[in-house]
Amino acid sequence: MGYTYETAAAALGISRSGYAKLISGESPIDLRTALACAAIVKKIPPWPHTK
C-alpha cells in the first residue's frame, strides 16, 4: 500500500513505536486499530468531527 512506519502510524493515530510493536507482535492489535486498518484499505474517509 506504500505506507512507511511513520505514515501508517499517523494514519492510525498512534506513535511510530506503537505501530512497530503491533507489526512485531509485541502488542496485540485492538479492535479500534483493526477497524481503522480495514477503513484505510477500503478507502473509507475519516468520520467528520462535530462540535
PDB file with SEQRES, HELIX, SHEET and CRYST1 records, atoms N, CA, C and O in Angstrom:
SEQRES   1 A   51  MET GLY TYR THR TYR GLU THR ALA ALA ALA ALA LEU GLY          
SEQRES   2 A   51  ILE SER ARG SER GLY TYR ALA LYS LEU ILE SER GLY GLU          
SEQRES   3 A   51  SER PRO ILE ASP LEU ARG THR ALA LEU ALA CYS ALA ALA          
SEQRES   4 A   51  ILE VAL LYS LYS ILE PRO PRO TRP PRO HIS THR LYS              
HELIX    1 AA1 TYR A    5  LEU A   12  1                                   8    
HELIX    2 AA2 ARG A   16  SER A   24  1                                   9    
HELIX    3 AA3 LEU A   31  VAL A   41  1                                  11    
CRYST1    1.000    1.000    1.000  90.00  90.00  90.00 P 1           1          
ATOM      1  N   MET A   1       0.807  -1.181   0.000  1.00  0.00           N  
ATOM      2  CA  MET A   1       0.000   0.000   0.000  1.00  0.00           C  
ATOM      3  C   MET A   1       0.857   1.253   0.000  1.00  0.00           C  
ATOM      4  O   MET A   1       0.334   2.353  -0.180  1.00  0.00           O  
ATOM      5  N   GLY A   2       2.160   1.114   0.198  1.00  0.00           N  
ATOM      6  CA  GLY A   2       3.024   2.270   0.122  1.00  0.00           C  
ATOM      7  C   GLY A   2       3.174   3.069   1.403  1.00  0.00           C  
ATOM      8  O   GLY A   2       3.602   4.222   1.360  1.00  0.00           O  
ATOM      9  N   TYR A   3       2.834   2.488   2.536  1.00  0.00           N  
ATOM     10  CA  TYR A   3       2.962   3.189   3.809  1.00  0.00           C  
ATOM     11  C   TYR A   3       4.314   2.911   4.445  1.00  0.00           C  
ATOM     12  O   TYR A   3       4.801   1.780   4.431  1.00  0.00           O  
ATOM     13  N   THR A   4       4.911   3.950   4.998  1.00  0.00           N  
ATOM     14  CA  THR A   4       6.085   3.767   5.842  1.00  0.00           C  
ATOM     15  C   THR A   4       5.587   3.590   7.271  1.00  0.00           C  
ATOM     16  O   THR A   4       4.396   3.757   7.534  1.00  0.00           O  
ATOM     17  N   TYR A   5       6.479   3.256   8.194  1.00  0.00           N  
ATOM     18  CA  TYR A   5       6.076   3.169   9.601  1.00  0.00           C  
ATOM     19  C   TYR A   5       5.491   4.502  10.062  1.00  0.00           C  
ATOM     20  O   TYR A   5       4.512   4.538  10.807  1.00  0.00           O  
ATOM     21  N   GLU A   6       6.100   5.591   9.613  1.00  0.00           N  
ATOM     22  CA  GLU A   6       5.644   6.916  10.030  1.00  0.00           C  
ATOM     23  C   GLU A   6       4.259   7.245   9.479  1.00  0.00           C  
ATOM     24  O   GLU A   6       3.387   7.707  10.215  1.00  0.00           O  
ATOM     25  N   THR A   7       4.056   7.005   8.179  1.00  0.00           N  
ATOM     26  CA  THR A   7       2.765   7.351   7.585  1.00  0.00           C  
ATOM     27  C   THR A   7       1.658   6.418   8.052  1.00  0.00           C  
ATOM     28  O   THR A   7       0.516   6.846   8.220  1.00  0.00           O  
ATOM     29  N   ALA A   8       1.981   5.159   8.260  1.00  0.00           N  
ATOM     30  CA  ALA A   8       0.970   4.217   8.771  1.00  0.00           C  
ATOM     31  C   ALA A   8       0.572   4.594  10.193  1.00  0.00           C  
ATOM     32  O   ALA A   8      -0.613   4.596  10.525  1.00  0.00           O  
ATOM     33  N   ALA A   9       1.549   4.911  11.029  1.00  0.00           N  
ATOM     34  CA  ALA A   9       1.256   5.305  12.406  1.00  0.00           C  
ATOM     35  C   ALA A   9       0.404   6.568  12.426  1.00  0.00           C  
ATOM     36  O   ALA A   9      -0.546   6.661  13.204  1.00  0.00           O  
ATOM     37  N   ALA A  10       0.732   7.535  11.583  1.00  0.00           N  
ATOM     38  CA  ALA A  10      -0.045   8.769  11.529  1.00  0.00           C  
ATOM     39  C   ALA A  10      -1.474   8.500  11.059  1.00  0.00           C  
ATOM     40  O   ALA A  10      -2.420   9.071  11.603  1.00  0.00           O  
ATOM     41  N   ALA A  11      -1.639   7.643  10.061  1.00  0.00           N  
ATOM     42  CA  ALA A  11      -2.972   7.313   9.561  1.00  0.00           C  
ATOM     43  C   ALA A  11      -3.822   6.637  10.621  1.00  0.00           C  
ATOM     44  O   ALA A  11      -5.042   6.799  10.647  1.00  0.00           O  
ATOM     45  N   LEU A  12      -3.172   5.873  11.500  1.00  0.00           N  
ATOM     46  CA  LEU A  12      -3.890   5.166  12.565  1.00  0.00           C  
ATOM     47  C   LEU A  12      -4.014   5.987  13.843  1.00  0.00           C  
ATOM     48  O   LEU A  12      -4.728   5.599  14.768  1.00  0.00           O  
ATOM     49  N   GLY A  13      -3.326   7.111  13.892  1.00  0.00           N  
ATOM     50  CA  GLY A  13      -3.386   7.952  15.080  1.00  0.00           C  
ATOM     51  C   GLY A  13      -2.623   7.388  16.268  1.00  0.00           C  
ATOM     52  O   GLY A  13      -3.002   7.589  17.421  1.00  0.00           O  
ATOM     53  N   ILE A  14      -1.538   6.675  15.966  1.00  0.00           N  
ATOM     54  CA  ILE A  14      -0.700   6.114  17.032  1.00  0.00           C  
ATOM     55  C   ILE A  14       0.753   6.509  16.786  1.00  0.00           C  
ATOM     56  O   ILE A  14       1.091   7.035  15.726  1.00  0.00           O  
ATOM     57  N   SER A  15       1.600   6.253  17.764  1.00  0.00           N  
ATOM     58  CA  SER A  15       3.015   6.587  17.612  1.00  0.00           C  
ATOM     59  C   SER A  15       3.714   5.585  16.696  1.00  0.00           C  
ATOM     60  O   SER A  15       3.222   4.478  16.472  1.00  0.00           O  
ATOM     61  N   ARG A  16       4.869   5.993  16.173  1.00  0.00           N  
ATOM     62  CA  ARG A  16       5.651   5.091  15.336  1.00  0.00           C  
ATOM     63  C   ARG A  16       6.072   3.868  16.131  1.00  0.00           C  
ATOM     64  O   ARG A  16       6.033   2.748  15.621  1.00  0.00           O  
ATOM     65  N   SER A  17       6.474   4.076  17.383  1.00  0.00           N  
ATOM     66  CA  SER A  17       6.900   2.936  18.204  1.00  0.00           C  
ATOM     67  C   SER A  17       5.717   2.018  18.510  1.00  0.00           C  
ATOM     68  O   SER A  17       5.874   0.799  18.575  1.00  0.00           O  
ATOM     69  N   GLY A  18       4.531   2.609  18.699  1.00  0.00           N  
ATOM     70  CA  GLY A  18       3.332   1.794  18.910  1.00  0.00           C  
ATOM     71  C   GLY A  18       3.010   0.950  17.691  1.00  0.00           C  
ATOM     72  O   GLY A  18       2.633  -0.215  17.812  1.00  0.00           O  
ATOM     73  N   TYR A  19       3.163   1.548  16.513  1.00  0.00           N  
ATOM     74  CA  TYR A  19       2.940   0.818  15.270  1.00  0.00           C  
ATOM     75  C   TYR A  19       3.959  -0.313  15.127  1.00  0.00           C  
ATOM     76  O   TYR A  19       3.603  -1.426  14.739  1.00  0.00           O  
ATOM     77  N   ALA A  20       5.209  -0.032  15.435  1.00  0.00           N  
ATOM     78  CA  ALA A  20       6.251  -1.063  15.349  1.00  0.00           C  
ATOM     79  C   ALA A  20       5.937  -2.241  16.265  1.00  0.00           C  
ATOM     80  O   ALA A  20       6.176  -3.394  15.905  1.00  0.00           O  
ATOM     81  N   LYS A  21       5.405  -1.952  17.444  1.00  0.00           N  
ATOM     82  CA  LYS A  21       5.039  -3.025  18.383  1.00  0.00           C  
ATOM     83  C   LYS A  21       3.897  -3.881  17.833  1.00  0.00           C  
ATOM     84  O   LYS A  21       3.872  -5.095  18.035  1.00  0.00           O  
ATOM     85  N   LEU A  22       2.963  -3.248  17.143  1.00  0.00           N  
ATOM     86  CA  LEU A  22       1.868  -4.009  16.534  1.00  0.00           C  
ATOM     87  C   LEU A  22       2.395  -4.930  15.438  1.00  0.00           C  
ATOM     88  O   LEU A  22       2.028  -6.103  15.364  1.00  0.00           O  
ATOM     89  N   ILE A  23       3.256  -4.382  14.594  1.00  0.00           N  
ATOM     90  CA  ILE A  23       3.800  -5.147  13.464  1.00  0.00           C  
ATOM     91  C   ILE A  23       4.657  -6.322  13.946  1.00  0.00           C  
ATOM     92  O   ILE A  23       4.617  -7.408  13.367  1.00  0.00           O  
ATOM     93  N   SER A  24       5.430  -6.094  15.010  1.00  0.00           N  
ATOM     94  CA  SER A  24       6.318  -7.142  15.511  1.00  0.00           C  
ATOM     95  C   SER A  24       5.590  -8.202  16.327  1.00  0.00           C  
ATOM     96  O   SER A  24       6.141  -9.267  16.606  1.00  0.00           O  
ATOM     97  N   GLY A  25       4.337  -7.906  16.713  1.00  0.00           N  
ATOM     98  CA  GLY A  25       3.597  -8.845  17.548  1.00  0.00           C  
ATOM     99  C   GLY A  25       3.803  -8.626  19.032  1.00  0.00           C  
ATOM    100  O   GLY A  25       3.251  -9.357  19.855  1.00  0.00           O  
ATOM    101  N   GLU A  26       4.603  -7.611  19.384  1.00  0.00           N  
ATOM    102  CA  GLU A  26       4.865  -7.309  20.791  1.00  0.00           C  
ATOM    103  C   GLU A  26       3.595  -6.844  21.508  1.00  0.00           C  
ATOM    104  O   GLU A  26       3.399  -7.130  22.690  1.00  0.00           O  
ATOM    105  N   SER A  27       2.735  -6.124  20.780  1.00  0.00           N  
ATOM    106  CA  SER A  27       1.453  -5.666  21.320  1.00  0.00           C  
ATOM    107  C   SER A  27       0.331  -6.248  20.467  1.00  0.00           C  
ATOM    108  O   SER A  27       0.468  -6.329  19.246  1.00  0.00           O  
ATOM    109  N   PRO A  28      -0.773  -6.652  21.086  1.00  0.00           N  
ATOM    110  CA  PRO A  28      -1.900  -7.152  20.290  1.00  0.00           C  
ATOM    111  C   PRO A  28      -2.599  -6.001  19.560  1.00  0.00           C  
ATOM    112  O   PRO A  28      -2.572  -4.857  20.013  1.00  0.00           O  
ATOM    113  N   ILE A  29      -3.213  -6.319  18.442  1.00  0.00           N  
ATOM    114  CA  ILE A  29      -3.974  -5.316  17.698  1.00  0.00           C  
ATOM    115  C   ILE A  29      -5.371  -5.256  18.289  1.00  0.00           C  
ATOM    116  O   ILE A  29      -6.109  -6.241  18.263  1.00  0.00           O  
ATOM    117  N   ASP A  30      -5.735  -4.087  18.826  1.00  0.00           N  
ATOM    118  CA  ASP A  30      -7.060  -3.932  19.427  1.00  0.00           C  
ATOM    119  C   ASP A  30      -8.103  -3.702  18.339  1.00  0.00           C  
ATOM    120  O   ASP A  30      -7.766  -3.465  17.179  1.00  0.00           O  
ATOM    121  N   LEU A  31      -9.370  -3.776  18.728  1.00  0.00           N  
ATOM    122  CA  LEU A  31     -10.467  -3.658  17.777  1.00  0.00           C  
ATOM    123  C   LEU A  31     -10.457  -2.314  17.060  1.00  0.00           C  
ATOM    124  O   LEU A  31     -10.691  -2.261  15.852  1.00  0.00           O  
ATOM    125  N   ARG A  32     -10.193  -1.229  17.779  1.00  0.00           N  
ATOM    126  CA  ARG A  32     -10.177   0.104  17.158  1.00  0.00           C  
ATOM    127  C   ARG A  32      -9.145   0.162  16.046  1.00  0.00           C  
ATOM    128  O   ARG A  32      -9.422   0.677  14.962  1.00  0.00           O  
ATOM    129  N   THR A  33      -7.957  -0.362  16.309  1.00  0.00           N  
ATOM    130  CA  THR A  33      -6.886  -0.341  15.317  1.00  0.00           C  
ATOM    131  C   THR A  33      -7.218  -1.243  14.141  1.00  0.00           C  
ATOM    132  O   THR A  33      -6.954  -0.885  12.993  1.00  0.00           O  
ATOM    133  N   ALA A  34      -7.789  -2.403  14.408  1.00  0.00           N  
ATOM    134  CA  ALA A  34      -8.183  -3.315  13.329  1.00  0.00           C  
ATOM    135  C   ALA A  34      -9.234  -2.671  12.431  1.00  0.00           C  
ATOM    136  O   ALA A  34      -9.164  -2.782  11.207  1.00  0.00           O  
ATOM    137  N   LEU A  35     -10.210  -1.997  13.043  1.00  0.00           N  
ATOM    138  CA  LEU A  35     -11.236  -1.311  12.257  1.00  0.00           C  
ATOM    139  C   LEU A  35     -10.640  -0.160  11.453  1.00  0.00           C  
ATOM    140  O   LEU A  35     -11.028   0.060  10.306  1.00  0.00           O  
ATOM    141  N   ALA A  36      -9.705   0.572  12.044  1.00  0.00           N  
ATOM    142  CA  ALA A  36      -9.046   1.666  11.332  1.00  0.00           C  
ATOM    143  C   ALA A  36      -8.266   1.123  10.130  1.00  0.00           C  
ATOM    144  O   ALA A  36      -8.290   1.725   9.056  1.00  0.00           O  
ATOM    145  N   CYS A  37      -7.581   0.004  10.302  1.00  0.00           N  
ATOM    146  CA  CYS A  37      -6.844  -0.610   9.186  1.00  0.00           C  
ATOM    147  C   CYS A  37      -7.805  -1.005   8.066  1.00  0.00           C  
ATOM    148  O   CYS A  37      -7.526  -0.761   6.892  1.00  0.00           O  
ATOM    149  N   ALA A  38      -8.928  -1.611   8.426  1.00  0.00           N  
ATOM    150  CA  ALA A  38      -9.914  -2.013   7.421  1.00  0.00           C  
ATOM    151  C   ALA A  38     -10.461  -0.796   6.680  1.00  0.00           C  
ATOM    152  O   ALA A  38     -10.654  -0.839   5.465  1.00  0.00           O  
ATOM    153  N   ALA A  39     -10.711   0.290   7.414  1.00  0.00           N  
ATOM    154  CA  ALA A  39     -11.221   1.508   6.784  1.00  0.00           C  
ATOM    155  C   ALA A  39     -10.204   2.087   5.811  1.00  0.00           C  
ATOM    156  O   ALA A  39     -10.575   2.566   4.740  1.00  0.00           O  
ATOM    157  N   ILE A  40      -8.931   2.047   6.171  1.00  0.00           N  
ATOM    158  CA  ILE A  40      -7.877   2.555   5.284  1.00  0.00           C  
ATOM    159  C   ILE A  40      -7.819   1.710   4.009  1.00  0.00           C  
ATOM    160  O   ILE A  40      -7.731   2.252   2.907  1.00  0.00           O  
ATOM    161  N   VAL A  41      -7.868   0.390   4.157  1.00  0.00           N  
ATOM    162  CA  VAL A  41      -7.821  -0.500   2.992  1.00  0.00           C  
ATOM    163  C   VAL A  41      -9.008  -0.257   2.066  1.00  0.00           C  
ATOM    164  O   VAL A  41      -8.862  -0.278   0.844  1.00  0.00           O  
ATOM    165  N   LYS A  42     -10.182  -0.027   2.650  1.00  0.00           N  
ATOM    166  CA  LYS A  42     -11.400   0.194   1.863  1.00  0.00           C  
ATOM    167  C   LYS A  42     -11.568   1.647   1.417  1.00  0.00           C  
ATOM    168  O   LYS A  42     -12.551   1.998   0.764  1.00  0.00           O  
ATOM    169  N   LYS A  43     -10.588   2.491   1.782  1.00  0.00           N  
ATOM    170  CA  LYS A  43     -10.590   3.918   1.411  1.00  0.00           C  
ATOM    171  C   LYS A  43     -11.812   4.656   1.951  1.00  0.00           C  
ATOM    172  O   LYS A  43     -12.373   5.522   1.279  1.00  0.00           O  
ATOM    173  N   ILE A  44     -12.215   4.309   3.162  1.00  0.00           N  
ATOM    174  CA  ILE A  44     -13.311   4.997   3.836  1.00  0.00           C  
ATOM    175  C   ILE A  44     -12.728   6.249   4.485  1.00  0.00           C  
ATOM    176  O   ILE A  44     -11.776   6.147   5.259  1.00  0.00           O  
ATOM    177  N   PRO A  45     -13.274   7.421   4.188  1.00  0.00           N  
ATOM    178  CA  PRO A  45     -12.710   8.655   4.735  1.00  0.00           C  
ATOM    179  C   PRO A  45     -12.935   8.747   6.245  1.00  0.00           C  
ATOM    180  O   PRO A  45     -13.832   8.095   6.779  1.00  0.00           O  
ATOM    181  N   PRO A  46     -12.130   9.549   6.932  1.00  0.00           N  
ATOM    182  CA  PRO A  46     -12.314   9.734   8.378  1.00  0.00           C  
ATOM    183  C   PRO A  46     -13.703  10.274   8.691  1.00  0.00           C  
ATOM    184  O   PRO A  46     -14.290  11.022   7.909  1.00  0.00           O  
ATOM    185  N   TRP A  47     -14.206   9.883   9.836  1.00  0.00           N  
ATOM    186  CA  TRP A  47     -15.500  10.359  10.310  1.00  0.00           C  
ATOM    187  C   TRP A  47     -15.388  11.840  10.622  1.00  0.00           C  
ATOM    188  O   TRP A  47     -14.435  12.257  11.279  1.00  0.00           O  
ATOM    189  N   PRO A  48     -16.350  12.655  10.161  1.00  0.00           N  
ATOM    190  CA  PRO A  48     -16.250  14.096  10.444  1.00  0.00           C  
ATOM    191  C   PRO A  48     -16.425  14.380  11.933  1.00  0.00           C  
ATOM    192  O   PRO A  48     -17.241  13.745  12.602  1.00  0.00           O  
ATOM    193  N   HIS A  49     -15.666  15.320  12.438  1.00  0.00           N  
ATOM    194  CA  HIS A  49     -15.769  15.716  13.839  1.00  0.00           C  
ATOM    195  C   HIS A  49     -16.900  16.717  13.989  1.00  0.00           C  
ATOM    196  O   HIS A  49     -17.063  17.608  13.156  1.00  0.00           O  
ATOM    197  N   THR A  50     -17.662  16.573  15.027  1.00  0.00           N  
ATOM    198  CA  THR A  50     -18.719  17.542  15.320  1.00  0.00           C  
ATOM    199  C   THR A  50     -18.375  18.264  16.606  1.00  0.00           C  
ATOM    200  O   THR A  50     -17.675  17.731  17.467  1.00  0.00           O  
ATOM    201  N   LYS A  51     -18.873  19.481  16.725  1.00  0.00           N  
ATOM    202  CA  LYS A  51     -18.559  20.266  17.915  1.00  0.00           C  
ATOM    203  C   LYS A  51     -19.738  20.306  18.846  1.00  0.00           C  
ATOM    204  O   LYS A  51     -19.666  20.923  19.908  1.00  0.00           O  
TER     205      LYS A  51                                                      
END                                                                             
